[in-house]
Amino acid sequence: MRFFIRPPQDDLALRREARPLAVALRGNLPEEARLRALTEERGVDFATAMLYEAFRAHPIHGAFAERVDSMAVPREGGACGTLVLVPGLVWEDYPQLGADGQLVMDVAQRLGFTAHRVPVGGRATPSDNARAILSDIANLDVMDAWLVSLSKGSADLRFAMSGRFGSFPWHKFSGWVNICGSPNGSDLAARMTGSPLRRLAARATCLASRIPFQAMLEISSRHALWSDPIELPFGFRTINVVGLPLEWHLSRMLASRHRSLAPLGPNDGVVLCMNAFVSPGLVYPLWGYDHYFRGPEIVPLSYRLLALVRAEIEAATPANRRFAT
């Protein structure tokens, strides 16, 4: 039985080979056209390695990643603030996928946060969930709280922030952690709905999964809303965790999705890596991890990132913010 499509490879050697191309960018990230050309020339794994090295060589993202990596894993802490989590697709029915964000909430509570999960519909459209988010957070009595979203939850939250479904209460929040999310829509959904024949197959997939076809249309990166720029208020902070897997890192279930997106460039199996983060914002590139955010490093990483959020809350005033975008 085949569980994987590739045998293990020396990915450290691959990164060393790709590093000079990243360094040649002189602190910039590659354009999508460059990544597509590199994918066509050298394969998606090489392009993924180059993109990872470009993040690490970037003067802001690289310094942020170095800071996170150098932190000791913190212990439990006293009360410090509120974390509001937006879960992902089918989170109520399949907790084994981790889209419910329970792990992040458990870590947050151990570090002293009050953790609140927004009760969005696991199968609902982003527009319906945007309304659910706005309704829920309107009742929260918080200040300087932080938002956390996973997977499709990032798309739902982006819809809520758009202003199309009501005014977003920015005054209650000071930052957003986007974990392996789709804050600019899903490139996989765009591909699945990109032609009449594919839309027919997508309708069948949605029917079998009890997910409205409208949800797939809305989360598609071709949806009109994604062309609207994100207008974040001054001082609002964003942290993005972006998975960058090679083919051999993937299980067979996600590998086929990764392969379908591979001609477009590096992706996490659902979203192109260059579409997986909010800009302006900080990026932590997560080598070898896909859209499902599973593996031994996610627990210490969650502790470290939330410790940074805790420090940001304790800093209290904009003049004392501890990391800049």
Short mmCIF file of the C-alpha atoms (twelve columns), coordinates in Angstrom:
data_MODEL
# 
_entry.id   MODEL 
# 
loop_
_atom_site.group_PDB 
_atom_site.id 
_atom_site.type_symbol 
_atom_site.label_atom_id 
_atom_site.label_alt_id 
_atom_site.label_comp_id 
_atom_site.label_asym_id 
_atom_site.label_seq_id 
_atom_site.Cartn_x 
_atom_site.Cartn_y 
_atom_site.Cartn_z 
_atom_site.pdbx_PDB_model_num 
ATOM 1   C CA . MET A 1   0.000   0.000  0.000   1 
ATOM 2   C CA . ARG A 2   1.339   3.458  -0.947  1 
ATOM 3   C CA . PHE A 3   0.994   6.053  1.787   1 
ATOM 4   C CA . PHE A 4   3.455   8.514  0.228   1 
ATOM 5   C CA . ILE A 5   4.346   9.394  -3.353  1 
ATOM 6   C CA . ARG A 6   8.067   10.097 -2.824  1 
ATOM 7   C CA . PRO A 7   10.819  8.464  -0.771  1 
ATOM 8   C CA . PRO A 8   12.713  10.647 1.748   1 
ATOM 9   C CA . GLN A 9   15.204  13.031 0.172   1 
ATOM 10  C CA . ASP A 10  18.125  15.149 1.387   1 
ATOM 11  C CA . ASP A 11  16.210  18.389 1.684   1 
ATOM 12  C CA . LEU A 12  19.103  20.118 3.459   1 
ATOM 13  C CA . ALA A 13  21.242  19.624 0.356   1 
ATOM 14  C CA . LEU A 14  18.389  20.978 -1.739  1 
ATOM 15  C CA . ARG A 15  18.170  24.087 0.408   1 
ATOM 16  C CA . ARG A 16  21.932  24.624 0.184   1 
ATOM 17  C CA . GLU A 17  21.676  24.406 -3.597  1 
ATOM 18  C CA . ALA A 18  18.774  26.882 -3.692  1 
ATOM 19  C CA . ARG A 19  20.266  29.350 -1.200  1 
ATOM 20  C CA . PRO A 20  22.447  31.322 -3.678  1 
ATOM 21  C CA . LEU A 21  19.347  32.157 -5.734  1 
ATOM 22  C CA . ALA A 22  17.620  33.426 -2.594  1 
ATOM 23  C CA . VAL A 23  20.646  35.498 -1.577  1 
ATOM 24  C CA . ALA A 24  20.748  37.009 -5.076  1 
ATOM 25  C CA . LEU A 25  17.328  38.547 -4.395  1 
ATOM 26  C CA . ARG A 26  19.092  40.948 -1.990  1 
ATOM 27  C CA . GLY A 27  16.553  40.699 0.806   1 
ATOM 28  C CA . ASN A 28  13.445  40.598 -1.387  1 
ATOM 29  C CA . LEU A 29  10.933  37.822 -1.875  1 
ATOM 30  C CA . PRO A 30  10.666  36.305 -5.366  1 
ATOM 31  C CA . GLU A 31  7.811   37.329 -7.605  1 
ATOM 32  C CA . GLU A 32  5.216   34.686 -8.418  1 
ATOM 33  C CA . ALA A 33  6.274   34.682 -12.071 1 
ATOM 34  C CA . ARG A 34  9.833   33.873 -11.014 1 
ATOM 35  C CA . LEU A 35  8.645   31.005 -8.825  1 
ATOM 36  C CA . ARG A 36  6.551   29.577 -11.652 1 
ATOM 37  C CA . ALA A 37  9.476   29.775 -14.058 1 
ATOM 38  C CA . LEU A 38  11.768  28.142 -11.522 1 
ATOM 39  C CA . THR A 39  9.173   25.427 -10.931 1 
ATOM 40  C CA . GLU A 40  9.006   24.726 -14.655 1 
ATOM 41  C CA . GLU A 41  12.801  24.676 -14.921 1 
ATOM 42  C CA . ARG A 42  13.840  22.845 -11.747 1 
ATOM 43  C CA . GLY A 43  10.639  21.410 -10.242 1 
ATOM 44  C CA . VAL A 44  8.334   22.518 -7.425  1 
ATOM 45  C CA . ASP A 45  10.572  21.134 -4.671  1 
ATOM 46  C CA . PHE A 46  13.507  23.289 -5.762  1 
ATOM 47  C CA . ALA A 47  11.277  26.361 -6.053  1 
ATOM 48  C CA . THR A 48  9.905   25.649 -2.555  1 
ATOM 49  C CA . ALA A 49  13.441  25.397 -1.149  1 
ATOM 50  C CA . MET A 50  14.375  28.707 -2.785  1 
ATOM 51  C CA . LEU A 51  11.282  30.429 -1.388  1 
ATOM 52  C CA . TYR A 52  12.019  29.126 2.107   1 
ATOM 53  C CA . GLU A 53  15.588  30.406 1.896   1 
ATOM 54  C CA . ALA A 54  14.290  33.758 0.606   1 
ATOM 55  C CA . PHE A 55  12.080  34.091 3.688   1 
ATOM 56  C CA . ARG A 56  15.034  33.262 5.925   1 
ATOM 57  C CA . ALA A 57  17.272  35.753 4.086   1 
ATOM 58  C CA . HIS A 58  14.650  38.515 4.225   1 
ATOM 59  C CA . PRO A 59  15.724  41.300 6.620   1 
ATOM 60  C CA . ILE A 60  12.353  41.366 8.431   1 
ATOM 61  C CA . HIS A 61  10.927  37.859 8.098   1 
ATOM 62  C CA . GLY A 62  14.333  36.254 8.576   1 
ATOM 63  C CA . ALA A 63  15.067  38.249 11.717  1 
ATOM 64  C CA . PHE A 64  11.628  37.390 13.078  1 
ATOM 65  C CA . ALA A 65  12.137  33.665 12.395  1 
ATOM 66  C CA . GLU A 66  15.562  33.778 14.064  1 
ATOM 67  C CA . ARG A 67  14.041  35.431 17.103  1 
ATOM 68  C CA . VAL A 68  11.313  32.807 17.364  1 
ATOM 69  C CA . ASP A 69  13.784  29.948 16.929  1 
ATOM 70  C CA . SER A 70  16.095  31.324 19.615  1 
ATOM 71  C CA . MET A 71  13.365  31.545 22.265  1 
ATOM 72  C CA . ALA A 72  13.160  29.035 25.075  1 
ATOM 73  C CA . VAL A 73  9.809   27.287 25.273  1 
ATOM 74  C CA . PRO A 74  7.985   29.260 27.982  1 
ATOM 75  C CA . ARG A 75  6.275   27.792 31.020  1 
ATOM 76  C CA . GLU A 76  2.804   28.575 32.303  1 
ATOM 77  C CA . GLY A 77  1.982   32.191 33.045  1 
ATOM 78  C CA . GLY A 78  -0.510  34.361 34.875  1 
ATOM 79  C CA . ALA A 79  -3.563  36.031 33.351  1 
ATOM 80  C CA . CYS A 80  -2.587  38.301 30.467  1 
ATOM 81  C CA . GLY A 81  -5.320  38.841 27.890  1 
ATOM 82  C CA . THR A 82  -7.776  37.291 25.467  1 
ATOM 83  C CA . LEU A 83  -7.230  35.147 22.405  1 
ATOM 84  C CA . VAL A 84  -10.145 34.862 19.951  1 
ATOM 85  C CA . LEU A 85  -9.829  31.852 17.652  1 
ATOM 86  C CA . VAL A 86  -11.600 31.279 14.337  1 
ATOM 87  C CA . PRO A 87  -11.520 27.548 13.479  1 
ATOM 88  C CA . GLY A 88  -11.322 25.958 10.046  1 
ATOM 89  C CA . LEU A 89  -13.289 23.690 7.749   1 
ATOM 90  C CA . VAL A 90  -15.478 20.929 9.301   1 
ATOM 91  C CA . TRP A 91  -13.946 21.645 12.690  1 
ATOM 92  C CA . GLU A 92  -16.960 20.423 14.677  1 
ATOM 93  C CA . ASP A 93  -17.135 16.979 13.085  1 
ATOM 94  C CA . TYR A 94  -13.473 16.071 12.625  1 
ATOM 95  C CA . PRO A 95  -11.432 17.215 15.622  1 
ATOM 96  C CA . GLN A 96  -8.676  14.812 14.553  1 
ATOM 97  C CA . LEU A 97  -7.847  17.245 11.741  1 
ATOM 98  C CA . GLY A 98  -6.934  19.924 14.270  1 
ATOM 99  C CA . ALA A 99  -8.969  22.630 12.520  1 
ATOM 100 C CA . ASP A 100 -10.820 23.295 15.781  1 
ATOM 101 C CA . GLY A 101 -7.665  24.962 17.096  1 
ATOM 102 C CA . GLN A 102 -7.989  23.157 20.422  1 
ATOM 103 C CA . LEU A 103 -4.227  22.675 20.671  1 
ATOM 104 C CA . VAL A 104 -3.590  26.392 20.233  1 
ATOM 105 C CA . MET A 105 -6.319  27.187 22.762  1 
ATOM 106 C CA . ASP A 106 -4.824  24.763 25.299  1 
ATOM 107 C CA . VAL A 107 -1.379  26.331 24.900  1 
ATOM 108 C CA . ALA A 108 -2.892  29.822 25.170  1 
ATOM 109 C CA . GLN A 109 -4.675  28.955 28.412  1 
ATOM 110 C CA . ARG A 110 -1.477  27.532 29.911  1 
ATOM 111 C CA . LEU A 111 0.258   30.800 29.091  1 
ATOM 112 C CA . GLY A 112 -2.432  32.798 30.882  1 
ATOM 113 C CA . PHE A 113 -4.776  33.774 28.060  1 
ATOM 114 C CA . THR A 114 -8.521  33.601 28.157  1 
ATOM 115 C CA . ALA A 115 -9.254  31.616 24.990  1 
ATOM 116 C CA . HIS A 116 -12.516 32.014 23.103  1 
ATOM 117 C CA . ARG A 117 -13.501 30.031 20.012  1 
ATOM 118 C CA . VAL A 118 -15.889 31.751 17.607  1 
ATOM 119 C CA . PRO A 119 -18.721 29.293 16.810  1 
ATOM 120 C CA . VAL A 120 -18.590 29.550 13.026  1 
ATOM 121 C CA . GLY A 121 -20.147 26.872 10.859  1 
ATOM 122 C CA . GLY A 122 -17.608 24.259 9.842   1 
ATOM 123 C CA . ARG A 123 -19.378 23.805 6.508   1 
ATOM 124 C CA . ALA A 124 -20.773 27.310 6.087   1 
ATOM 125 C CA . THR A 125 -19.860 29.822 3.401   1 
ATOM 126 C CA . PRO A 126 -17.277 32.505 4.216   1 
ATOM 127 C CA . SER A 127 -19.998 35.162 3.921   1 
ATOM 128 C CA . ASP A 128 -22.234 33.377 6.446   1 
ATOM 129 C CA . ASN A 129 -19.284 32.875 8.758   1 
ATOM 130 C CA . ALA A 130 -18.285 36.518 8.400   1 
ATOM 131 C CA . ARG A 131 -21.689 37.463 9.789   1 
ATOM 132 C CA . ALA A 132 -21.308 34.873 12.560  1 
ATOM 133 C CA . ILE A 133 -17.899 36.294 13.496  1 
ATOM 134 C CA . LEU A 134 -19.179 39.865 13.629  1 
ATOM 135 C CA . SER A 135 -22.174 38.833 15.709  1 
ATOM 136 C CA . ASP A 136 -20.047 36.863 18.162  1 
ATOM 137 C CA . ILE A 137 -17.244 39.353 18.723  1 
ATOM 138 C CA . ALA A 138 -19.737 42.208 19.089  1 
ATOM 139 C CA . ASN A 139 -20.655 40.625 22.434  1 
ATOM 140 C CA . LEU A 140 -17.068 40.273 23.653  1 
ATOM 141 C CA . ASP A 141 -15.957 42.759 26.289  1 
ATOM 142 C CA . VAL A 142 -12.265 42.814 25.378  1 
ATOM 143 C CA . MET A 143 -9.455  45.239 24.670  1 
ATOM 144 C CA . ASP A 144 -6.070  44.512 23.060  1 
ATOM 145 C CA . ALA A 145 -7.259  40.992 22.294  1 
ATOM 146 C CA . TRP A 146 -5.567  38.942 19.566  1 
ATOM 147 C CA . LEU A 147 -7.203  36.981 16.769  1 
ATOM 148 C CA . VAL A 148 -5.981  33.541 15.704  1 
ATOM 149 C CA . SER A 149 -7.250  31.715 12.636  1 
ATOM 150 C CA . LEU A 150 -6.473  28.393 11.017  1 
ATOM 151 C CA . SER A 151 -7.051  27.108 7.491   1 
ATOM 152 C CA . LYS A 152 -10.417 28.314 6.098   1 
ATOM 153 C CA . GLY A 153 -10.934 30.306 9.288   1 
ATOM 154 C CA . SER A 154 -8.504  32.866 7.874   1 
ATOM 155 C CA . ALA A 155 -10.723 33.292 4.806   1 
ATOM 156 C CA . ASP A 156 -13.811 33.654 7.005   1 
ATOM 157 C CA . LEU A 157 -12.043 36.262 9.128   1 
ATOM 158 C CA . ARG A 158 -10.842 38.162 6.063   1 
ATOM 159 C CA . PHE A 159 -14.460 38.297 4.840   1 
ATOM 160 C CA . ALA A 160 -15.500 39.660 8.244   1 
ATOM 161 C CA . MET A 161 -12.770 42.311 8.041   1 
ATOM 162 C CA . SER A 162 -13.828 43.422 4.559   1 
ATOM 163 C CA . GLY A 163 -16.613 45.731 5.726   1 
ATOM 164 C CA . ARG A 164 -19.077 44.153 3.296   1 
ATOM 165 C CA . PHE A 165 -20.986 42.388 6.065   1 
ATOM 166 C CA . GLY A 166 -20.863 45.041 8.760   1 
ATOM 167 C CA . SER A 167 -18.356 47.147 10.626  1 
ATOM 168 C CA . PHE A 168 -15.447 45.218 12.148  1 
ATOM 169 C CA . PRO A 169 -14.697 46.256 15.783  1 
ATOM 170 C CA . TRP A 170 -11.004 46.968 15.267  1 
ATOM 171 C CA . HIS A 171 -10.810 48.822 18.589  1 
ATOM 172 C CA . LYS A 172 -11.102 45.498 20.435  1 
ATOM 173 C CA . PHE A 173 -8.098  43.868 18.772  1 
ATOM 174 C CA . SER A 174 -4.419  44.616 18.383  1 
ATOM 175 C CA . GLY A 175 -3.212  41.701 16.255  1 
ATOM 176 C CA . TRP A 176 -3.852  38.566 14.213  1 
ATOM 177 C CA . VAL A 177 -1.994  35.245 13.994  1 
ATOM 178 C CA . ASN A 178 -2.772  33.472 10.719  1 
ATOM 179 C CA . ILE A 179 -1.708  29.805 10.957  1 
ATOM 180 C CA . CYS A 180 -1.436  27.895 7.663   1 
ATOM 181 C CA . GLY A 181 -4.508  29.767 6.527   1 
ATOM 182 C CA . SER A 182 -6.103  31.002 3.330   1 
ATOM 183 C CA . PRO A 183 -6.355  34.766 3.958   1 
ATOM 184 C CA . ASN A 184 -6.329  35.420 0.208   1 
ATOM 185 C CA . GLY A 185 -8.616  32.577 -0.788  1 
ATOM 186 C CA . SER A 186 -7.922  29.003 -1.831  1 
ATOM 187 C CA . ASP A 187 -6.001  28.323 -5.031  1 
ATOM 188 C CA . LEU A 188 -7.138  24.708 -4.836  1 
ATOM 189 C CA . ALA A 189 -10.781 25.811 -4.877  1 
ATOM 190 C CA . ALA A 190 -10.009 28.100 -7.806  1 
ATOM 191 C CA . ARG A 191 -8.577  25.171 -9.735  1 
ATOM 192 C CA . MET A 192 -11.482 22.898 -8.803  1 
ATOM 193 C CA . THR A 193 -13.981 25.444 -10.158 1 
ATOM 194 C CA . GLY A 194 -11.905 26.662 -13.094 1 
ATOM 195 C CA . SER A 195 -13.871 25.003 -15.898 1 
ATOM 196 C CA . PRO A 196 -17.391 23.613 -16.447 1 
ATOM 197 C CA . LEU A 197 -16.164 20.033 -16.144 1 
ATOM 198 C CA . ARG A 198 -14.231 20.760 -12.971 1 
ATOM 199 C CA . ARG A 199 -17.181 22.634 -11.489 1 
ATOM 200 C CA . LEU A 200 -19.340 19.589 -12.122 1 
ATOM 201 C CA . ALA A 201 -16.849 17.396 -10.228 1 
ATOM 202 C CA . ALA A 202 -16.596 20.041 -7.484  1 
ATOM 203 C CA . ARG A 203 -20.361 20.043 -7.045  1 
ATOM 204 C CA . ALA A 204 -20.255 16.279 -6.546  1 
ATOM 205 C CA . THR A 205 -17.438 16.656 -3.996  1 
ATOM 206 C CA . CYS A 206 -19.408 19.300 -2.105  1 
ATOM 207 C CA . LEU A 207 -22.548 17.191 -2.167  1 
ATOM 208 C CA . ALA A 208 -20.688 14.199 -0.742  1 
ATOM 209 C CA . SER A 209 -19.087 16.379 1.937   1 
ATOM 210 C CA . ARG A 210 -22.328 18.242 2.758   1 
ATOM 211 C CA . ILE A 211 -20.583 21.538 1.992   1 
ATOM 212 C CA . PRO A 212 -22.513 24.189 0.011   1 
ATOM 213 C CA . PHE A 213 -21.069 24.678 -3.452  1 
ATOM 214 C CA . GLN A 214 -21.349 28.414 -2.786  1 
ATOM 215 C CA . ALA A 215 -18.706 27.986 -0.073  1 
ATOM 216 C CA . MET A 216 -16.243 26.683 -2.650  1 
ATOM 217 C CA . LEU A 217 -17.058 29.538 -5.019  1 
ATOM 218 C CA . GLU A 218 -16.526 32.132 -2.287  1 
ATOM 219 C CA . ILE A 219 -13.282 30.679 -0.975  1 
ATOM 220 C CA . SER A 220 -11.856 30.387 -4.478  1 
ATOM 221 C CA . SER A 221 -9.009  32.863 -4.916  1 
ATOM 222 C CA . ARG A 222 -10.833 34.042 -8.058  1 
ATOM 223 C CA . HIS A 223 -13.721 35.445 -5.989  1 
ATOM 224 C CA . ALA A 224 -14.100 39.208 -6.383  1 
ATOM 225 C CA . LEU A 225 -13.638 39.935 -2.678  1 
ATOM 226 C CA . TRP A 226 -10.031 38.758 -2.716  1 
ATOM 227 C CA . SER A 227 -9.126  41.581 -5.070  1 
ATOM 228 C CA . ASP A 228 -10.018 44.072 -2.325  1 
ATOM 229 C CA . PRO A 229 -6.907  45.115 -0.372  1 
ATOM 230 C CA . ILE A 230 -6.764  44.340 3.332   1 
ATOM 231 C CA . GLU A 231 -7.036  47.653 5.156   1 
ATOM 232 C CA . LEU A 232 -5.600  47.040 8.599   1 
ATOM 233 C CA . PRO A 233 -5.589  49.925 11.077  1 
ATOM 234 C CA . PHE A 234 -2.343  51.573 12.114  1 
ATOM 235 C CA . GLY A 235 -0.552  49.605 14.810  1 
ATOM 236 C CA . PHE A 236 -2.451  46.375 14.124  1 
ATOM 237 C CA . ARG A 237 0.053   43.499 14.013  1 
ATOM 238 C CA . THR A 238 -0.037  40.351 11.915  1 
ATOM 239 C CA . ILE A 239 1.951   37.149 12.248  1 
ATOM 240 C CA . ASN A 240 1.739   34.467 9.575   1 
ATOM 241 C CA . VAL A 241 2.829   30.846 9.783   1 
ATOM 242 C CA . VAL A 242 3.364   29.569 6.237   1 
ATOM 243 C CA . GLY A 243 3.946   25.887 5.554   1 
ATOM 244 C CA . LEU A 244 6.479   24.988 2.850   1 
ATOM 245 C CA . PRO A 245 6.405   21.226 2.213   1 
ATOM 246 C CA . LEU A 246 8.304   19.172 -0.338  1 
ATOM 247 C CA . GLU A 247 6.542   16.341 -2.128  1 
ATOM 248 C CA . TRP A 248 8.071   13.702 0.122   1 
ATOM 249 C CA . HIS A 249 6.798   15.478 3.236   1 
ATOM 250 C CA . LEU A 250 3.178   14.955 2.190   1 
ATOM 251 C CA . SER A 251 0.770   12.124 2.882   1 
ATOM 252 C CA . ARG A 252 -0.855  10.587 -0.172  1 
ATOM 253 C CA . MET A 253 -4.186  12.307 0.586   1 
ATOM 254 C CA . LEU A 254 -2.742  15.811 0.357   1 
ATOM 255 C CA . ALA A 255 -0.043  14.980 -2.191  1 
ATOM 256 C CA . SER A 256 -2.515  14.836 -5.086  1 
ATOM 257 C CA . ARG A 257 -3.791  18.315 -4.231  1 
ATOM 258 C CA . HIS A 258 -0.233  19.614 -3.921  1 
ATOM 259 C CA . ARG A 259 0.620   18.140 -7.298  1 
ATOM 260 C CA . SER A 260 -2.420  19.728 -8.956  1 
ATOM 261 C CA . LEU A 261 -1.198  23.158 -7.802  1 
ATOM 262 C CA . ALA A 262 2.494   22.482 -8.468  1 
ATOM 263 C CA . PRO A 263 2.537   24.065 -11.965 1 
ATOM 264 C CA . LEU A 264 1.611   27.360 -10.276 1 
ATOM 265 C CA . GLY A 265 4.529   27.140 -7.843  1 
ATOM 266 C CA . PRO A 266 5.228   26.289 -4.173  1 
ATOM 267 C CA . ASN A 267 2.060   25.455 -2.250  1 
ATOM 268 C CA . ASP A 268 0.887   23.824 0.978   1 
ATOM 269 C CA . GLY A 269 -1.619  21.524 -0.723  1 
ATOM 270 C CA . VAL A 270 -4.466  24.051 -0.613  1 
ATOM 271 C CA . VAL A 271 -2.942  27.510 -1.051  1 
ATOM 272 C CA . LEU A 272 0.025   28.875 -2.980  1 
ATOM 273 C CA . CYS A 273 2.660   29.819 -0.417  1 
ATOM 274 C CA . MET A 274 2.827   33.383 -1.713  1 
ATOM 275 C CA . ASN A 275 -0.930  33.704 -1.089  1 
ATOM 276 C CA . ALA A 276 -0.817  32.213 2.411   1 
ATOM 277 C CA . PHE A 277 0.134   35.351 4.328   1 
ATOM 278 C CA . VAL A 278 -1.261  38.767 5.136   1 
ATOM 279 C CA . SER A 279 0.822   41.718 4.052   1 
ATOM 280 C CA . PRO A 280 2.001   43.855 5.735   1 
ATOM 281 C CA . GLY A 281 2.887   41.334 8.371   1 
ATOM 282 C CA . LEU A 282 5.567   39.035 9.708   1 
ATOM 283 C CA . VAL A 283 6.100   35.576 8.239   1 
ATOM 284 C CA . TYR A 284 7.431   32.498 9.996   1 
ATOM 285 C CA . PRO A 285 8.269   29.968 7.239   1 
ATOM 286 C CA . LEU A 286 7.590   26.438 8.474   1 
ATOM 287 C CA . TRP A 287 9.784   24.012 6.569   1 
ATOM 288 C CA . GLY A 288 8.297   20.609 5.750   1 
ATOM 289 C CA . TYR A 289 4.757   21.342 6.973   1 
ATOM 290 C CA . ASP A 290 1.590   21.500 4.900   1 
ATOM 291 C CA . HIS A 291 -1.810  23.160 5.234   1 
ATOM 292 C CA . TYR A 292 -2.885  20.813 8.048   1 
ATOM 293 C CA . PHE A 293 -0.220  22.155 10.476  1 
ATOM 294 C CA . ARG A 294 0.716   18.765 11.921  1 
ATOM 295 C CA . GLY A 295 4.055   17.596 13.254  1 
ATOM 296 C CA . PRO A 296 6.293   17.615 16.317  1 
ATOM 297 C CA . GLU A 297 7.313   21.271 15.980  1 
ATOM 298 C CA . ILE A 298 3.842   22.806 16.184  1 
ATOM 299 C CA . VAL A 299 3.626   22.604 19.986  1 
ATOM 300 C CA . PRO A 300 6.899   24.436 20.803  1 
ATOM 301 C CA . LEU A 301 6.192   26.864 17.949  1 
ATOM 302 C CA . SER A 302 2.735   27.615 19.362  1 
ATOM 303 C CA . TYR A 303 4.245   28.302 22.788  1 
ATOM 304 C CA . ARG A 304 6.864   30.641 21.335  1 
ATOM 305 C CA . LEU A 305 4.493   32.588 19.115  1 
ATOM 306 C CA . LEU A 306 1.921   33.040 21.852  1 
ATOM 307 C CA . ALA A 307 4.672   34.122 24.243  1 
ATOM 308 C CA . LEU A 308 5.474   36.886 21.761  1 
ATOM 309 C CA . VAL A 309 1.803   37.836 21.656  1 
ATOM 310 C CA . ARG A 310 1.740   37.905 25.454  1 
ATOM 311 C CA . ALA A 311 4.771   40.214 25.464  1 
ATOM 312 C CA . GLU A 312 3.042   42.456 22.937  1 
ATOM 313 C CA . ILE A 313 -0.053  42.729 25.129  1 
ATOM 314 C CA . GLU A 314 2.046   43.475 28.191  1 
ATOM 315 C CA . ALA A 315 3.892   46.211 26.303  1 
ATOM 316 C CA . ALA A 316 0.552   48.064 26.472  1 
ATOM 317 C CA . THR A 317 1.318   51.139 24.352  1 
ATOM 318 C CA . PRO A 318 2.113   51.476 20.635  1 
ATOM 319 C CA . ALA A 319 5.423   53.140 21.505  1 
ATOM 320 C CA . ASN A 320 6.542   49.972 23.275  1 
ATOM 321 C CA . ARG A 321 5.580   47.457 20.551  1 
ATOM 322 C CA . ARG A 322 8.245   44.754 20.491  1 
ATOM 323 C CA . PHE A 323 8.183   43.644 16.880  1 
ATOM 324 C CA . ALA A 324 7.608   45.711 13.798  1 
ATOM 325 C CA . THR A 325 6.269   44.939 10.360  1 
# 
